[in-house]
Amino acid sequence: MTQEIERCRAAVARAEKGAVVSLVSSGDAGVYGMAGLALGLAAAEGLRIPIEIVPGVSAAHAAAARLGAPLALDYASISLSDLLVSWETIRQRLEAVAAADLVTALYNPKSTKRIHQIEEAAVIFRRHRPDETPVGLATAVSSAEERIALSTLGRFLDEEITMRTVVIIGNRSSQSLNGWFVTPRGYAL
């Protein structure tokens, strides 16, 4: 973290000299990853180097697969990190998606220095949804440190939450079914 610009500059500079370069970031490079930064740096420097963006699996989609099918209907993803976006802007986005009843995947929910954002997000969602709304927490999916928890909007803050956790908050129709987090699409069963 915080070294992304230097990494992209080094990769772009090597590519400009003809090297084949791979710039690797976790998840999907185009979802809170470094694809946009690499494209922007190349354009800002007037470089017309060939760039290929290889799709990956976003952290929200990996988390959803472990939890069940929470993203089966419309959803939004929001990063709670205020390093590059102001907290006021993030707060406005949280209010909008909570009011719109969108299932929401929260990235970067909590760090050792930044704890109030997830607490404020919970307050915002609780104004729009019942405390029984399912909330899934997936940390470090597909690694040895993987942790998966299914909770509720009223209790999820009691779970361990880190920067590597994706928190998925259900909408008004989301359910916990036999230990799975499911957001129905409306099929008659």
C-alpha positions in Angstrom: 0.0 0.0 0.0 1.0 3.6 -0.8 3.7 2.4 -3.3 1.3 2.0 -6.3 2.5 5.1 -8.2 6.1 4.2 -7.9 5.4 0.6 -9.0 3.4 1.8 -12.0 6.0 4.3 -13.0 8.7 1.7 -12.9 6.6 -0.7 -15.0 5.7 1.9 -17.6 9.3 3.0 -17.8 10.5 -0.6 -18.4 7.7 -1.2 -21.0 8.7 2.0 -22.8 12.2 0.6 -23.2 10.8 -2.5 -24.8 10.6 -4.9 -21.9 7.7 -7.2 -21.4 6.3 -6.2 -18.0 3.7 -7.7 -15.7 2.2 -5.4 -13.1 0.4 -7.6 -10.6 -2.2 -6.6 -8.0 -4.6 -8.7 -6.0 -8.1 -9.3 -7.1 -9.1 -7.8 -10.4 -6.7 -5.1 -11.7 -9.6 -3.0 -12.8 -11.5 -3.2 -9.5 -9.6 -1.1 -6.9 -6.5 -2.3 -8.6 -3.7 -0.7 -10.6 -5.0 -0.9 -14.2 -6.5 2.6 -14.1 -3.3 4.1 -12.6 -1.1 2.4 -15.3 -3.3 3.6 -18.1 -3.4 7.1 -16.6 0.4 7.3 -16.2 1.1 6.1 -19.7 -1.4 8.7 -21.1 0.0 11.5 -18.9 3.5 10.7 -20.2 2.3 10.6 -23.8 3.3 7.0 -24.2 1.6 4.7 -26.6 2.9 1.4 -25.2 0.8 -1.8 -25.6 -1.1 -2.6 -22.4 -3.1 -5.7 -21.8 -5.3 -5.9 -18.8 -5.9 -9.5 -17.7 -9.2 -9.9 -15.7 -9.1 -11.4 -12.3 -11.6 -12.3 -9.7 -12.6 -9.4 -7.6 -12.5 -9.7 -3.8 -16.3 -9.1 -3.7 -17.0 -12.0 -6.1 -14.6 -14.3 -4.3 -16.3 -13.4 -1.0 -19.8 -13.9 -2.5 -18.9 -17.4 -3.7 -17.8 -18.4 -0.2 -21.0 -16.9 1.4 -23.5 -18.2 -1.1 -25.2 -15.9 -3.6 -25.5 -12.4 -2.0 -24.7 -10.6 -5.3 -27.4 -12.3 -7.3 -29.3 -9.1 -7.8 -28.2 -5.4 -8.2 -25.3 -4.4 -6.0 -22.7 -1.7 -5.4 -19.1 -1.8 -4.1 -17.6 1.0 -2.0 -14.2 1.3 -0.5 -14.2 2.8 3.0 -10.5 3.9 2.6 -10.3 7.7 2.7 -6.7 7.9 1.5 -7.7 8.8 -2.1 -11.4 9.8 -1.7 -12.7 12.1 1.0 -14.8 10.6 3.8 -17.6 13.1 3.0 -17.8 11.7 -0.6 -17.7 8.1 0.7 -20.4 9.0 3.3 -22.6 10.4 0.5 -22.2 7.2 -1.6 -23.1 5.0 1.4 -26.2 7.0 2.0 -27.2 6.7 -1.6 -26.7 2.9 -1.9 -28.3 2.3 1.5 -31.4 4.3 0.5 -31.5 2.6 -2.9 -31.7 -0.8 -1.2 -28.6 -2.1 -3.1 -26.7 -5.0 -1.7 -23.3 -3.4 -0.9 -19.8 -4.8 -0.8 -17.5 -2.8 1.4 -13.8 -2.9 0.6 -11.1 -1.7 3.0 -13.5 -1.6 5.9 -11.1 -1.1 8.8 -7.4 -0.7 9.6 -5.5 -0.2 12.8 -5.7 3.6 12.4 -9.1 3.8 10.7 -11.9 2.3 12.7 -14.8 4.8 12.7 -15.7 4.4 9.0 -17.1 0.9 9.3 -19.0 2.0 12.4 -20.5 5.0 10.6 -21.4 2.8 7.6 -23.3 0.5 10.0 -25.3 3.4 11.3 -26.1 4.6 7.8 -27.3 1.2 6.7 -29.3 0.6 9.9 -31.3 3.7 9.1 -32.5 2.0 5.9 -32.6 -1.7 6.7 -33.7 -3.9 9.6 -31.1 -5.2 12.1 -31.8 -8.8 10.9 -30.5 -8.0 7.4 -27.8 -10.6 6.5 -24.2 -9.4 6.5 -21.4 -11.6 5.2 -17.7 -11.1 6.2 -15.0 -12.7 4.1 -11.4 -12.2 5.0 -8.4 -13.2 2.9 -10.4 -15.5 0.7 -8.5 -18.4 -0.8 -5.5 -17.9 1.5 -4.4 -19.8 4.6 -5.8 -16.9 6.7 -9.3 -17.2 5.2 -12.2 -16.5 7.6 -15.9 -16.5 6.6 -18.7 -15.3 8.8 -22.4 -14.8 8.3 -23.9 -12.2 10.7 -26.6 -9.6 10.7 -26.6 -5.8 10.3 -27.3 -5.5 14.1 -24.4 -7.7 15.1 -21.7 -7.8 12.4 -19.4 -5.2 14.1 -18.8 -7.9 16.8 -16.9 -9.9 14.2 -13.2 -9.5 13.4 -12.8 -7.0 10.6 -9.5 -6.0 8.9 -8.4 -4.3 5.7 -8.5 -7.8 4.0 -12.1 -8.3 4.9 -14.9 -7.7 2.4 -18.2 -6.9 4.2 -21.3 -7.6 2.1 -24.5 -6.0 3.4 -27.7 -7.5 2.1 -30.8 -5.7 0.8 -34.3 -5.9 2.2 -34.9 -9.2 0.4 -31.6 -10.9 1.3 -31.9 -14.0 3.4 -29.9 -16.5 5.4 -30.9 -19.9 4.0 -29.4 -23.1 5.6 -26.2 -21.2 6.4 -26.0 -19.5 3.0 -26.3 -15.8 2.3 -28.8 -15.4 -0.6 -30.3 -12.4 -2.4 -33.2 -13.7 -4.4 -33.7 -12.5 -7.9 -37.5 -12.9 -7.7 -38.0 -16.4 -9.2 -41.2 -18.0 -7.9 -40.2 -21.1 -5.9 
